[in-house]
Amino acid sequence: MQRRNFLKYAGLGSAAIAAGPAVFGDESSSEKQYRVGLIGAGWYGKMDLFRLIQVANVEVVSVCDVDQEALDEAARMIAARQKSGKEPEKFHDYREMIAKNNLDIVLIDTPDHWHALPMIAAVEAGIDVYVQKPIGVDVLECQAMLAAARKNKAVVQVGMQRRSTPHLMEAKEKIIDSGMLGKVGQVEIFSYYGGPGPAFNQEPAEVPEGFDYDFWCGPAPKLPYYPFLRRRSWRQRMEYGNGTLGDMGVHMFDMARWMLDLGYPKRISSSGGQYIKKGGVSNCTDTQTVIFEYDDLEVIWNHRTWADLPERRHPWGGFFYGEHGVLKASVFGYDFRKYYQNETISGEVLYENEKYPEDKNEPNIELHVASAVREHMRDFLARIEDRGRPRSDIEEGAISTICCVLGNISQQLGRSLEWDAEAGKVKNDDEANALLVREYRAPWVHPQI
């Protein structure tokens, strides 16, 4: 039999309630209005911003993007969504937007290679930041971003919203924290999204009018322009991100760390490559295994971007193997079963379509993630008020991102890496340490600690 355990109190379990009752905008009597800017006006920039508008008293005063089409579309959509009905001021260069000195909050939803510089510039200007994961593309970027946040006493929330996903918060409290699962000896985390065929078999093309490709490349290498780079699929080139591990893996590794209260692993090893999807433009692994080794525990990441899903309910998630049973947790729900028993305790993703009917008509919205992003934004705003550390604080984002970067370095070098968290480098491996920082393309300068 199955017991469907639906969440209480507007969809939030008691763990969420304990984390902070502050709710803003239409959901509270807060009179403070936050002036907000968005850097990166594409798919997830709007996804994050519109969730913030739903739960907070904000005025979006500026939006920035190097793609004029995306910029204009976002400005129109923002005007239609915010109470004032005003279009935000549009910027091509994030530095000019920050220099305007009229922002309380900045959301950074650019491609990964453009996270570090805007985030550091924002906190140095006294602005609190919501930055998408992974926080950087190399280890030194992550370290510099953390240092800048602490030096400037900024509240920085990272967009790793598994920590604010209602059904996962319930699973953590009910199954793990209660001791029902028992001691966990292994965690399998994974993403099995994908399909057949080569990865992005395209030819170089002319840069579209209104798209500043040179600025888009910024500090990263300037490759010949391919159409897939403009929208969403830029992760298929390692020059601009860290592949599937840096995209999907960082979410689930962070989920495992949060659920089990883990810091840095003592050793990271990885293997993989392009085994199936050969002949395309992508230079990312289509198959990869990473082992994050702790004392008496291994967290094992797997991705395959070419095969069918082994379990359709949990295509992207983690299986926690404990003394007493197994907890299967993913973006769509969770299932716990004790060993040798038939009863399953389950929880489902929270949809809030009745409370937020505008979700139904929003283009490209991830409906199954919307409630988690809203809760993540509530936590961010509560911490801005009390100047505390948010659930996905920049330090947590740095740990999870650095470990995934190290996983790719291990795969590249073909050997395990021992991480010295105090020194911030790999132990006894000069070749690996040389890969902790990527060379920036002039005139951009890599941030330092």
WOWO-V368122 format. One record per run of one state. SS is the DSSP state (H for helix, E for strand, - for the rest). FROM is the first residue (numbers start at 1). TO is the last residue. Records with the same first field share a line. If there is no record, write none. Layout:
# WOWO-V368122
SS = FROM-TO ; FROM-TO
This chain:
# WOWO-V368122
- = 1-1 ; 5-13 ; 20-24 ; 28-33 ; 40-42 ; 56-57 ; 65-66 ; 82-88 ; 92-93 ; 100-104 ; 109-111 ; 115-115 ; 125-127 ; 132-138 ; 152-155 ; 159-160 ; 165-165 ; 178-183 ; 192-210 ; 212-212 ; 218-226 ; 230-232 ; 237-242 ; 261-266 ; 274-286 ; 295-296 ; 305-311 ; 315-315 ; 323-324 ; 331-332 ; 339-343 ; 349-356 ; 362-366 ; 387-392 ; 414-416 ; 421-424 ; 427-429 ; 434-449
E = 2-4 ; 34-39 ; 58-64 ; 67-67 ; 89-91 ; 105-108 ; 128-131 ; 156-158 ; 184-191 ; 211-211 ; 267-273 ; 287-294 ; 297-304 ; 316-322 ; 325-330 ; 333-338 ; 344-348 ; 393-393 ; 417-420 ; 425-426
H = 14-19 ; 25-27 ; 43-55 ; 68-81 ; 94-99 ; 112-114 ; 116-124 ; 139-151 ; 161-164 ; 166-177 ; 213-217 ; 227-229 ; 233-236 ; 243-260 ; 312-314 ; 357-361 ; 367-386 ; 394-413 ; 430-433
